[in-house]
Amino acid sequence: MSNNTQSSRTLSQEELEQWVLSACRDIGLGAEDADSDFFGAGGTSLTAIRLIAKAEEGFGEDALDPEDLFARSSVREIAATILRSTRT
């Protein structure tokens, strides 16, 4: 069961895209916009672990499954994955 610790309300897709962009920049990636690809911006398996940990810290356990990140790795797709997980 997900536990949304970020806010008492569910963030919008656009707000989550901004969160993902900020998180990517915090871990040293060059993501520029919602169409940026996590791996294209310099993401590796190690930075993926860091992003997943940030997502879990902010949005609850299982907010971003590793398989989802590897399969859908644009900022927009990552945000949509987190959004889906916070609604369940």
C-alpha positions, 0 to 999 in steps of 0.5 A: 500500500502506498503512503503519500508523504509528500502532501495530503493532496495528490500532486498533478501530473505537471507538479510531479514532472517538476518534482522529477526534473528537480530530483534528476538535477539533484542527483547530477543529471542533465534533464531539461524538460518533461520529454528528457529521458532519464538515461539519455540525461546521464542516468545509470543503474546507480542514479536510478536507485537514488531516484527511486529512493527519493520517490519512496521518501517523498511519495511512499513505498513502491512509488517508483518501481525499478521495472517501470523506470527502466521501461518508461524513462522519460520525465513525463513517464516517470511522473505518470508512474508516480502519480498512478502509484499514489492513487492506489 
